[in-house]
Amino acid sequence: MSTTYGMSFIFEQEGNSQDCTFTDINNRMSFRIRCTLRNAEQTAYMIYDGNAPIGRGGTTVPVACLNFGVNHALGTVKIGQREFIKMDEYLARVSRNDSTSRKFTAADGNSYVWARKANSQGELEWECVSAANSGYLVASYIPKSTGTGAGFVVEEAYAQLAGEFLTSFTIMRLIVEYNL
């Protein structure tokens, strides 16, 4: 049984979108995103749980594997022990004309929707809401602004899905970065 603190997981980001670490400010959880392959045909990223035990040979099993095609075209994603699936199937568009709002089904069987929204300062931030719970906010990403670092937030009740929220968010961010 895990301890409940009544506070969200607030991850500070160090590094860029292609090689970075997300560490909870209370050191309860951390993740590392690494670009592990880049050539003319594909780009691959691995997302690792920084708190996972080290296995044989000094490695950990990735939380997710992301494979993009030529020019960062959407490819496939593998989360945990599940099979590889096309990114367009995993993160389906909510509307035909908007690639920055997509839904996915997480390991808990529920649907979630990522969308990009402008905050009060006009900066674009990301929100992930539960489709089943009337748009309940479960995760978010606030961009870096003057004096503060970028922050990825996961509500405590959804901690078991933090790796999957980060995986889906990483794909969403790369969709925007590469105009996919």
N, C-alpha and C positions, 0 to 999 in steps of 0.2 A: 504494500500500500504506500502511495506517495504522499508527501506532505503538501498541503495546500496553504499558500501564503496569502491568497486574496489579491495578488497583484500580477499584472501582465508580464510576459517575458519581453523585455526591451533589449533588442540586439543592436549593438553599435557595429557599424561596418568599417573595416580597415581594408584599403586596397581599392581596385577598380572592379567593374562589373564582370571581368573575366578571370580575375585571380584575387580573391578576397576572403576575409574571415568575418563572420558574424558572431559576436560574443555577447551573451546576456550580461547586463550591467551588474547583476548579482551572482555571476559565475555559475548559474544553474545549468546552462546549456551553451554549446557553441557549435558552429558549422564552418566548414572550409569549402570554398568553390575554387576548383583548379582547372585551368585549361590543360588537358593532358595530350592533345594531338591537334596540330594545325598544319594542313597542307592544302594543295590546290583542290582536292576532292572533298575534304571534310574537316570539320572542327569538332572536337569532343571535349566535354567537361565532365568532371566528377564532383559530386557533392558528398562530403564526408561529415560524419558526426564526430565532433572534436572530443566528446566524452565517451565514445565507444571504446571498449577494451581492444587492445592490440592483439591480433591473432598471430598465428604461425607465420614466420617470415617477417614479422614486424609490420604487417599491414592490417588495415581495417576494411570491412566490406563497405562499399559506398552506399549512401542513402539513395542516390540516384545517379544514373549515367545519361548524359544528354549528347546526342549525335546530330550535328547539323550538316547539311549538304554543301554543295558549291555555293560560294558567296553567302554563306550562313543561312541558306534555305532551310526551312523547317524540315527536320528529319524524324528521328525516333527518340523515345524516352523510356527508360526502365527504372521503375521505382521499387526499391527493396527487392523482394523475391519474385515480383510479378514479371510477366513477359514484356518484351519491347513492344511499344505501341507507337503509331504515328502521332506526332505532336498535334497535328490538326484534329485528330480523333480524341486525344486526351484533353486538349484545351480547345473546345469547340466554340466558334463564334456565337455570340448572343444575337447579333444582327449581321446581315450580309455586308454592310458598308463600314463596319467598325471593327478593326482588328485589335483594338485596345480594350475591348470588353469581351471576356471569354469565360466559359464555365467548364468545370471539371468535376468528376466524381472521385472523392478521396477514398482512402482505405476503409473508412468507417461506413461507406456506402451512401453517404450524403453528398449532395451537390453544392458547390460553392462557385461564386462568381467574382473574378477580378475585374476591376474597372479603374480607369484613370480619371481623376477629378482635380479641379483647381481648388486650392485652399484659399483662405482669406488674403494671403499675400500674393496671390496669383501664381504661385508655384504649383506644378503638377505633382500630385501624390497618388499613391495607389491604395485601393481598399479592396479587401476580400470579404464578401458577406455570405452568410448561409442562405441558400435558396429555400431550405425547409423552415427556417425560423424567421420568416418575414424580414429578411434583409439584416439580420443580426451581424454586426461587425465582428469578425473572428481574427483578422490579420490586417496589417497595413504597412505601408512604407512611406516614410517622410523623407524627402530629399534633403541633401546637405544645404544648410543656409548659413548665413553669416553668424559665426560664433558657436555653431552647433554642428555635430556630426550627423550623418544620415542615420536613420533609425528604422529597423524592421521590428514590428511589434506583433506578438501572437498572444491572444487572450489565454489565460491560464487553463481554462476548461478544455482548450484544444491543444495542449502541449504535446500530446501524442502524435499530432499531425504537423508539428512545426517543420519537420524536414520536408514534408510534401508541400506545405505552403511555400517554403523557400524555393523548392524545385519549380513549382508552377509560376511563382513570381519571377524567377530567373529567366524562364522562357518568355514571359510577358515582357520583361525589360529588354531582352534581346530582340523581340519582335519590333519594338519601338526603335531601338538603337539601329537596327539594320533595315528598317522600313519594310518589314515582311508582310 
